[in-house]
């Protein structure tokens, strides 16, 4: 069994977290932040970045049975690091550089040698940035919160 | 009958060049970029993504540019592109309850947990032309002032409006049947079809067609007494569970709009009485579409509530087989193709019939005379 498959539950959660952050961050920010950590490492391409679709499903009434809403473009990629870790990526959109870098980082992040360093210097800053964006958007929308009131018309 | 016609290559090539020229317009005006369309015409992009059935703002913006703003043509381009890609996965169902809300309103409750957030909306605008936009538009400073005062830090959870009614046993519940939804892109719908097929077809359906039908229900053709229970627009996380990983991962976020319609109460099979419901969901900010979709979703549940199907908005096969504007535009537009032979045969037939009739009349008159 490859080391990447030896994941216990907390490792899996940690991996879900970094994959989520990497997928949701902008490709420019991701590539800028990670360039120095990736340079000098060799990766074997297992499945070159390819663009395809995922069906997007919703639920009737938001909570009921599923239905198909439409498709969404996505890019996936698999690489293997020189230490034998398989890095996978699945990224919404059609940006192959984003998907390739995401797969490389996923491989390195599973490697204890680099994990802490990458989490501190790449994943954490990206996660903070996403949280800030979310907060800013929420604050902006909060300015449009209304309190409607009804008026009693006529007498009695 | 359609017969292949040869020739005309030069004329066709020149027509395409002329199209390029028309699309570009005056060279004195800077060319519109795809990024500008994507950023500055987001509602057109949302419609093209929804009816083109691919969430990808950049592709939709490109299609709008290429089609010179003809949105039905842009939708066609996106649908055609869609067929060139293979489908890798089906997503885990998006959870709109966890949406990062950009707009959330209810027309049924004034005060509700989480409040009413107007977001960016044309509602309450006066529909007067804004000549500032004709001049220089808004300055960055003017746009900045929107975000300023009182920070809302104790953001309340936004309970679903219809769920509150469900808890009081006043609303028909949405039950997760745990079944794989029908996919009309793989299996064309057979009528009567499953609600999952209906919702998929309505989501891809032409906004204008659905709007007109939804409107007809309000005017009495399939009346179902609607209230906009809740409308939300915002970002949701999209996740997939790839076989090779065996666990769910987020692949990004997408903006959706959903509309939950509360409809008139009805007697159920078990003699209980509850409000009924309709659902609309679309990519991007797409409110009119989701309202219309929800009205029709409810109208098409006629059988479930023992309603007689007497109005156009209640006719499932009629609506679902005519709501797709790519199919509809294709068949209507094919009338422009050469039908020379087809028409020639009609022409000859008509000439022959008239000649025969005239001959008969002449024989008749000459017979009388004789």
Contacts between the chains, C-beta under 8 A, distances in Angstrom:
chain1	res1	chain2	res2	distance
A	12	B	247	5.8
A	16	B	247	6.6
A	16	B	248	7.3
A	16	B	249	5.8
A	16	B	250	7.5
A	19	B	249	4.8
A	19	B	250	6.9
A	20	B	237	7.7
A	20	B	249	6.8
A	20	B	250	3.8
A	23	B	249	7.5
A	23	B	250	5.6
A	23	B	251	5.0
A	23	B	252	5.2
A	24	B	237	7.8
A	24	B	250	6.6
A	24	B	252	5.9
A	24	B	253	6.0
A	51	B	85	6.5
A	52	B	85	5.2
A	52	B	86	4.9
A	52	B	87	6.4
A	52	B	88	4.3
A	53	B	54	7.2
A	53	B	82	7.1
A	53	B	85	4.9
A	53	B	86	7.0
A	53	B	87	4.5
A	53	B	88	6.6
A	54	B	87	6.9
A	54	B	88	6.0
A	54	B	89	4.3
A	54	B	90	6.7
A	54	B	91	5.2
A	54	B	238	7.5
A	54	B	240	5.6
A	54	B	251	7.2
A	55	B	87	6.1
A	55	B	89	7.2
A	55	B	90	4.2
A	55	B	91	6.3
A	55	B	183	7.2
A	56	B	55	6.4
A	56	B	91	5.1
A	56	B	94	6.7
A	56	B	238	6.4
A	56	B	254	7.1
A	57	B	90	6.2
A	57	B	91	5.3
A	57	B	92	7.2
A	57	B	93	4.5
A	57	B	94	6.9
A	57	B	181	6.7
A	58	B	93	6.1
A	58	B	94	5.6
A	58	B	96	7.3
A	58	B	199	7.8
A	58	B	256	7.7
A	58	B	258	7.8
A	58	B	281	4.8
A	59	B	93	4.9
A	59	B	94	7.8
A	59	B	95	8.0
A	59	B	96	7.7
A	59	B	174	7.4
A	59	B	176	7.2
A	60	B	174	5.5
A	60	B	195	6.5
A	60	B	196	7.6
A	60	B	199	6.6
A	60	B	279	5.4
A	61	B	162	6.5
A	61	B	174	3.5
A	61	B	260	6.3
A	61	B	277	6.1
A	61	B	279	5.0
A	62	B	96	4.6
A	62	B	97	6.1
A	62	B	160	6.2
A	62	B	162	8.0
A	62	B	174	7.5
A	62	B	258	6.3
A	62	B	260	6.8
A	62	B	279	7.4
A	63	B	97	7.0
A	63	B	160	7.2
A	63	B	163	7.1
A	63	B	174	5.3
A	63	B	176	7.2
A	64	B	173	8.0
A	64	B	174	2.9
A	64	B	175	6.0
A	64	B	176	5.5
A	64	B	177	7.8
A	65	B	174	7.5
A	65	B	175	7.3
A	65	B	176	5.5
A	65	B	177	4.5
A	65	B	178	7.6
A	65	B	179	6.4
A	65	B	181	7.1
A	65	B	195	7.5
A	65	B	196	6.5
A	66	B	93	4.9
A	66	B	176	7.7
A	66	B	179	7.7
A	66	B	180	7.7
A	66	B	181	4.6
A	66	B	196	6.8
A	67	B	181	4.6
A	67	B	182	7.8
A	67	B	195	7.3
A	67	B	196	3.9
A	67	B	197	7.9
A	67	B	199	4.4
A	67	B	200	5.6
A	68	B	90	7.7
A	68	B	181	5.4
A	68	B	182	7.7
A	68	B	183	5.3
A	68	B	184	7.8
A	68	B	185	7.7
A	68	B	196	7.1
A	68	B	200	4.7
A	69	B	94	7.8
A	69	B	200	7.1
A	69	B	203	5.3
A	69	B	256	7.9
A	69	B	281	5.8
A	69	B	282	7.9
A	69	B	283	7.4
A	70	B	49	7.6
A	70	B	50	6.8
A	70	B	53	4.0
A	70	B	54	6.5
A	70	B	55	6.5
A	70	B	203	6.2
A	70	B	204	6.7
A	70	B	283	6.4
A	71	B	53	5.9
A	71	B	54	5.1
A	71	B	55	7.1
A	71	B	82	6.3
A	71	B	85	7.9
A	71	B	87	6.7
A	72	B	54	6.7
A	72	B	55	3.9
A	72	B	56	6.9
A	72	B	91	7.5
A	72	B	238	6.6
A	72	B	254	6.4
A	73	B	54	6.3
A	73	B	55	7.2
A	73	B	56	4.4
A	73	B	59	6.9
A	73	B	85	7.1
A	74	B	88	6.7
A	74	B	89	7.6
A	74	B	240	7.9
A	74	B	251	5.8
A	74	B	252	7.8
A	76	B	88	6.3
A	76	B	242	7.9
A	88	B	242	7.4
A	88	B	244	6.9
A	88	B	245	6.4
A	90	B	89	7.8
A	90	B	240	6.2
A	90	B	242	6.4
A	90	B	249	6.2
A	90	B	251	4.7
A	91	B	251	5.9
A	91	B	252	6.5
A	92	B	55	7.9
A	92	B	238	6.3
A	92	B	251	4.8
A	92	B	252	2.8
A	92	B	253	7.5
A	92	B	254	7.1
A	93	B	56	6.8
A	93	B	58	7.8
A	93	B	252	6.8
A	94	B	56	6.9
A	94	B	58	7.6
A	94	B	59	7.8
A	134	B	100	6.1
A	136	B	147	7.4
A	137	B	100	6.8
A	137	B	102	7.1
A	138	B	100	7.0
A	138	B	152	7.5
A	138	B	155	6.6
A	139	B	147	6.3
A	139	B	151	5.7
A	139	B	152	6.9
A	140	B	146	6.7
A	140	B	147	4.7
A	141	B	101	6.7
A	141	B	102	5.4
A	141	B	103	7.2
A	141	B	117	5.3
A	141	B	119	5.6
A	142	B	117	7.1
A	142	B	150	7.9
A	142	B	151	7.3
A	142	B	152	3.7
A	142	B	155	7.4
A	143	B	146	6.6
A	143	B	147	6.5
A	143	B	148	7.5
A	143	B	149	7.1
A	143	B	150	7.8
A	144	B	103	7.8
A	144	B	117	5.5
A	144	B	118	4.1
A	144	B	119	5.6
A	144	B	120	7.9
A	145	B	115	4.9
A	145	B	116	6.8
A	145	B	117	5.3
A	145	B	118	7.7
A	145	B	152	6.8
A	146	B	115	7.6
A	146	B	116	5.2
A	146	B	117	7.8
A	146	B	118	5.9
A	147	B	111	7.9
A	147	B	115	7.9
A	148	B	110	5.0
A	148	B	116	6.9
A	149	B	110	7.5
A	150	B	110	6.8
